[in-house]
Amino acid sequence: MGPPIGAAALYAVRAGGKRVRPLLTVAAFRAAGGDGDAVYPVAAAVELVHTYSLLHDDLPCMDDDPLRRGLPTAHRVYGERVALASGAALQHLAFLCLADSADLDPGVAGRLPAMVRRLATGAGPEGMVGGQLLDLLAEGTAPDAAGLEAIHRAKTAALLSAACALGGEAAGAEHEIVDALVDFGTYLGLAFQIVDDLLDVTGDPDHTGKTPGADAARAKATYPAVHGLEGAREQAETAAGVARAALEPLMDRPGAAVLLETLDFVVDRIH
């Protein structure tokens, strides 16, 4: 990608972050019996989709955030039009990365259709994009607990679940193993979002790299708003417990320990 789209895209990618999604993809690949390097372009594809979503999420037409990962957001640096185009470019680059995985392992070629479906579904109108719209439409309303969970199953959990499923698909795992990874990623995603909501209330901006209180200022539908702080913490622990139980069929496999450690990090994190 050339300037200025490439510059803004690189700025967003190089801003850092936890890299939870690619880590989950690689760990799920190993836990599902995968070997070799073909998983790395798959993991990169998931992270590029996530980065594009953040770049768009920060735009004035959405959350209009001034900071991301402790740095000025891309639209504050490059302008709104360039940031919009860069986010779209990252999305398309993600699918090119997914295709590259077959070059590293010809055995992956036959799995690419299933992998494309996983990523497109997790990121699309039934997943992240649809959840983002539900989240925007819920601003200023008083959603019930079921409505709140529906938002975040789509907005956050769908892509995290896809990240895990993609690792299983890339490894050629049996359906039962991929299904277990889907469930693990879904409930890890719910726990992740609940903790994110809590950090908007209780987090230190020096650690979070975000503007504190942004959710409340926009009257967003959040777990603390619906359940209170203690209730939200209980919801996070419950979701984490379901995620741990989902991994039972993979507990004796390499990679499962990393999946569990990632879950613990998600629940215990301060940023």
C-alpha positions in Angstrom: 0.0 0.0 0.0 1.3 3.4 -1.0 1.1 6.7 0.9 -1.0 8.0 2.5 -3.1 4.9 2.9 -0.1 2.7 3.7 1.3 5.2 6.2 -2.0 5.3 8.2 -2.4 1.6 8.0 1.1 1.0 9.3 0.6 3.6 12.0 -2.4 1.6 13.3 -0.8 -1.8 13.0 2.5 -0.6 14.7 0.7 1.1 17.6 1.0 -2.2 19.5 -1.7 -3.8 21.5 -2.2 -7.1 23.3 -2.2 -9.2 20.1 -4.6 -11.5 21.8 -6.3 -12.7 18.6 -3.3 -13.9 16.7 -2.0 -15.5 19.9 -5.2 -17.4 20.2 -5.1 -18.5 16.5 -1.5 -19.9 16.9 -2.3 -21.6 20.2 -5.5 -23.1 18.9 -3.6 -24.4 15.8 -1.0 -26.1 18.1 -3.7 -27.5 20.4 -5.6 -28.9 17.4 -2.5 -30.8 16.3 -1.2 -28.3 13.7 2.5 -28.0 12.8 4.5 -25.7 10.7 4.4 -22.0 9.8 1.2 -21.8 7.7 -0.7 -20.6 10.7 1.2 -17.3 10.9 -0.5 -15.6 7.9 -3.8 -16.8 9.3 -3.0 -15.2 12.6 -1.9 -12.0 10.8 -5.2 -11.9 8.9 -7.2 -11.9 12.2 -5.1 -9.1 13.7 -5.5 -7.0 10.5 -9.2 -7.3 10.7 -9.1 -6.3 14.3 -6.9 -3.3 13.6 -9.2 -2.2 10.8 -12.1 -2.4 13.2 -10.3 -0.2 15.8 -9.3 2.3 13.1 -13.0 2.7 12.0 -14.3 2.5 15.6 -12.3 5.6 16.5 -13.7 7.7 13.6 -15.8 10.8 14.4 -18.9 9.1 12.9 -18.5 6.3 15.5 -16.8 6.8 18.8 -14.6 9.8 17.9 -11.8 8.7 20.2 -8.7 10.9 20.5 -6.4 8.2 21.8 -5.8 4.5 21.0 -3.0 2.5 22.8 -1.7 5.8 24.3 -1.2 7.4 20.9 -3.4 9.9 18.9 -5.8 7.9 16.8 -5.2 7.6 13.1 -7.8 10.1 12.0 -6.3 12.7 14.3 -2.9 12.2 12.6 -3.8 11.5 8.9 -7.4 12.9 8.6 -10.7 11.2 8.6 -10.8 10.3 4.9 -7.4 8.7 4.9 -8.2 6.7 8.1 -11.4 5.5 6.5 -9.6 4.3 3.4 -6.8 2.7 5.4 -9.2 0.7 7.5 -10.9 -0.7 4.3 -7.5 -1.5 2.9 -6.5 -3.5 6.0 -9.6 -5.6 5.7 -8.8 -6.6 2.2 -5.1 -7.2 3.1 -6.3 -9.6 5.8 -7.9 -11.9 3.2 -4.7 -11.8 1.1 -2.8 -13.0 4.2 -5.3 -15.8 4.6 -4.6 -16.9 1.0 -0.9 -16.8 1.6 -1.2 -19.6 4.2 -1.7 -22.1 1.3 1.6 -21.1 -0.2 3.4 -22.2 3.0 1.5 -25.5 3.3 -0.3 -26.9 0.3 -2.4 -29.0 2.7 -4.1 -25.8 3.8 -5.4 -25.0 0.3 -8.4 -27.4 0.7 -9.3 -25.8 4.0 -9.3 -22.2 2.7 -13.0 -22.0 1.9 -13.9 -22.9 5.5 -11.3 -20.5 6.8 -12.6 -17.6 4.6 -16.1 -18.3 5.9 -15.0 -18.3 9.5 -13.2 -14.9 9.1 -15.9 -13.3 7.0 -18.7 -14.4 9.3 -16.8 -13.4 12.5 -16.1 -10.0 11.0 -19.2 -9.3 9.1 -22.9 -8.4 9.6 -23.6 -11.5 11.7 -20.5 -10.8 13.8 -18.3 -7.8 14.6 -19.8 -5.3 12.1 -23.3 -6.1 13.0 -22.5 -5.9 16.7 -20.8 -2.6 16.3 -24.0 -1.2 14.8 -26.1 -2.7 17.6 -23.8 -1.0 20.0 -24.2 2.4 18.3 -27.9 2.0 18.2 -28.1 1.2 21.9 -26.4 4.4 22.9 -28.7 6.4 25.2 -31.1 3.5 25.7 -31.5 1.0 28.6 -30.9 -2.5 27.2 -31.7 -5.5 29.3 -29.1 -8.1 30.1 -30.0 -10.3 27.1 -29.8 -7.4 24.7 -26.4 -6.4 26.1 -25.1 -9.9 25.7 -26.3 -10.1 22.1 -24.4 -6.9 21.3 -21.2 -8.2 22.6 -21.5 -11.8 21.4 -21.4 -10.1 17.9 -19.2 -7.1 18.5 -16.4 -8.7 20.4 -16.9 -12.4 20.9 -17.5 -13.3 17.3 -14.0 -12.3 16.0 -12.3 -13.9 19.1 -14.2 -17.1 18.4 -13.2 -16.9 14.8 -9.6 -16.5 15.7 -9.7 -19.8 17.7 -11.7 -21.6 15.1 -9.3 -20.5 12.3 -6.5 -22.2 14.2 -8.4 -25.4 14.4 -9.4 -25.2 10.7 -5.9 -24.5 9.6 -4.7 -27.6 11.5 -7.4 -29.7 9.8 -8.9 -30.7 13.2 -12.1 -32.7 13.5 -15.4 -30.9 13.9 -15.6 -31.6 17.6 -12.3 -29.9 18.3 -13.2 -26.9 16.2 -16.5 -26.6 17.9 -14.8 -26.7 21.3 -12.5 -23.9 20.1 -15.5 -21.9 18.9 -17.1 -22.2 22.4 -13.9 -21.3 24.1 -13.4 -18.2 22.0 -17.0 -17.1 22.4 -16.9 -17.1 26.2 -13.4 -15.7 26.3 -14.7 -12.9 24.1 -17.6 -12.2 26.5 -15.2 -12.1 29.4 -12.9 -9.8 27.5 -15.6 -7.3 26.8 -16.9 -7.3 30.3 -13.4 -6.6 31.6 -13.0 -3.9 28.9 -16.2 -2.3 30.2 -14.9 -2.4 33.8 -11.6 -0.9 32.8 -13.4 2.1 31.3 -14.8 2.8 34.8 -11.9 1.7 37.0 -8.8 1.6 34.7 -5.8 3.8 34.9 -5.3 5.6 31.5 -1.6 5.3 31.9 -2.2 1.5 31.6 -5.2 1.4 29.3 -4.0 4.0 26.8 -7.6 5.2 26.4 -9.7 8.1 27.5 -11.4 7.1 30.8 -15.1 7.3 31.2 -15.7 7.4 27.4 -18.5 4.8 27.6 -20.4 6.7 30.2 -20.0 9.9 28.4 -21.6 8.4 25.3 -24.3 6.6 27.4 -23.1 3.3 26.0 -24.7 -0.1 26.9 -22.1 -1.7 29.2 -21.9 -4.5 31.7 -21.3 -2.1 34.7 -24.2 0.0 33.6 -26.6 -3.0 33.4 -25.2 -5.2 36.2 -23.2 -2.8 38.4 -19.4 -3.2 39.1 -19.6 -6.3 41.3 -22.3 -7.9 39.1 -20.1 -7.3 36.0 -17.1 -8.9 37.7 -19.3 -11.9 38.5 -20.4 -12.1 34.9 -16.8 -12.1 33.7 -15.9 -14.9 36.1 -18.9 -16.9 34.9 -18.0 -16.5 31.2 -14.4 -17.5 32.0 -15.6 -20.6 33.7 -17.6 -21.7 30.7 -14.6 -21.0 28.5 -12.4 -23.2 30.6 -14.9 -26.0 30.5 -15.1 -25.8 26.7 -11.4 -26.7 26.5 -11.8 -30.0 28.3 -11.3 -32.1 25.1 -8.0 -30.4 24.4 -6.5 -30.2 27.9 -3.7 -32.8 27.2 -2.6 -31.1 23.9 0.3 -28.6 23.3 -1.2 -25.2 23.0 -4.0 -25.7 25.4 -1.9 -24.2 28.3 -1.4 -21.0 26.2 -5.1 -20.8 25.6 -5.8 -21.0 29.4 -3.0 -18.5 30.2 -4.6 -16.1 27.7 -7.9 -16.5 29.3 -6.4 -15.8 32.7 -4.7 -12.7 31.3 -8.0 -11.5 29.8 -9.8 -11.7 33.1 -7.0 -10.4 35.3 -5.6 -7.6 33.0 -5.3 -3.9 33.9 -5.2 -2.6 30.3 
